[in-house]
Amino acid sequence: MVKRPAKHCPIARALELVGDRWTLLILRDLHLEGPQKFHELQDSVEGIGPTTLSDRLKVMLANGIIERRFYSDHPPRAEYLMTDKGRGLLPVLKALKTWGGGHLS
């Protein structure tokens, strides 16, 4: 088998960004529920801790998958929503849902 460097493989590069359980579940909830505040995401993504959620949000923000929209200045309060780039992952989420529903039920 030929080894391919991860930097040349689109699948490997995509998995570096969204290849963990939490990122996909955060995206699921942003898609299903629309814009969410930090505490709403923490409540909806069962089992995620605040540090992990914060880390995943930072990575997705830095990569343009989600954006943060401030709705209050004092104190600063924000909500998170999917960008066009993030919505581009919806077919992947739907495929995982279909596969999981058909093979893991």
C-alpha positions as CSV (number, residue, x, y, z in Angstrom):
1,M,0.0,0.0,0.0
2,V,1.3,3.4,-0.9
3,K,1.4,6.0,1.9
4,R,0.1,9.4,1.0
5,P,1.3,12.5,2.9
6,A,-1.7,14.0,4.7
7,K,-1.0,17.4,3.3
8,H,-1.9,16.1,-0.2
9,C,-5.0,14.2,0.7
10,P,-8.2,16.2,0.9
11,I,-9.8,13.6,3.2
12,A,-7.0,13.7,5.7
13,R,-7.0,17.5,5.6
14,A,-10.8,17.6,6.2
15,L,-10.5,15.1,9.0
16,E,-7.9,17.3,10.7
17,L,-10.6,20.0,11.0
18,V,-13.9,18.0,11.5
19,G,-12.7,14.5,12.3
20,D,-13.6,14.5,16.0
21,R,-17.0,13.6,17.5
22,W,-17.5,17.0,19.1
23,T,-17.1,19.2,16.0
24,L,-19.7,17.3,14.0
25,L,-22.2,17.3,16.9
26,I,-21.7,21.1,17.3
27,L,-22.3,21.5,13.6
28,R,-25.4,19.3,13.9
29,D,-26.9,21.4,16.6
30,L,-26.1,24.7,14.8
31,H,-27.8,23.3,11.7
32,L,-30.9,22.0,13.5
33,E,-31.3,24.8,16.0
34,G,-29.8,27.8,14.2
35,P,-27.6,30.3,16.0
36,Q,-26.6,29.1,19.5
37,K,-25.1,30.7,22.6
38,F,-22.2,28.9,24.3
39,H,-24.3,27.6,27.2
40,E,-27.0,26.4,24.7
41,L,-24.4,24.4,22.8
42,Q,-23.0,23.0,26.0
43,D,-26.5,21.9,27.1
44,S,-27.3,20.4,23.7
45,V,-24.1,18.5,23.0
46,E,-24.3,15.8,25.6
47,G,-21.1,15.1,27.4
48,I,-19.0,18.0,26.1
49,G,-17.1,20.0,28.7
50,P,-16.7,23.8,28.6
51,T,-13.0,23.6,27.7
52,T,-13.5,21.2,24.9
53,L,-16.4,23.2,23.5
54,S,-14.3,26.4,23.7
55,D,-11.4,24.7,21.9
56,R,-13.6,23.3,19.1
57,L,-15.3,26.6,18.6
58,K,-12.0,28.4,18.3
59,V,-10.8,25.9,15.7
60,M,-14.0,26.2,13.7
61,L,-13.9,30.0,13.9
62,A,-10.3,30.1,12.8
63,N,-11.1,27.9,9.8
64,G,-14.2,29.8,8.7
65,I,-16.7,27.0,9.5
66,I,-18.7,29.1,12.0
67,E,-18.8,32.7,12.9
68,R,-19.5,34.5,16.1
69,R,-22.1,37.3,16.2
70,F,-22.2,39.6,19.2
71,Y,-25.7,40.6,20.3
72,S,-24.7,42.6,23.4
73,D,-21.8,44.9,24.1
74,H,-22.1,45.3,27.9
75,P,-21.4,42.6,28.9
76,P,-20.2,41.1,25.6
77,R,-22.4,38.2,24.6
78,A,-22.2,36.2,21.4
79,E,-23.9,33.4,19.5
80,Y,-22.4,31.1,17.0
81,L,-23.7,30.2,13.6
82,M,-22.6,28.3,10.5
83,T,-21.0,30.1,7.6
84,D,-21.5,29.2,4.0
85,K,-18.3,27.1,4.3
86,G,-19.8,25.3,7.3
87,R,-23.1,24.7,5.5
88,G,-21.1,23.1,2.8
89,L,-20.6,20.2,5.3
90,L,-24.4,19.6,5.5
91,P,-24.3,16.8,2.9
92,V,-21.6,15.1,5.0
93,L,-23.8,15.3,8.1
94,K,-26.8,14.0,6.2
95,A,-24.8,11.1,4.8
96,L,-23.6,10.2,8.3
97,K,-27.2,10.4,9.6
98,T,-28.4,8.1,6.8
99,W,-25.6,5.7,7.3
100,G,-26.0,5.6,11.1
101,G,-29.8,5.2,10.8
102,G,-29.4,2.3,8.4
103,H,-26.5,0.5,9.9
104,L,-26.5,1.3,13.6
105,S,-30.2,1.1,14.6
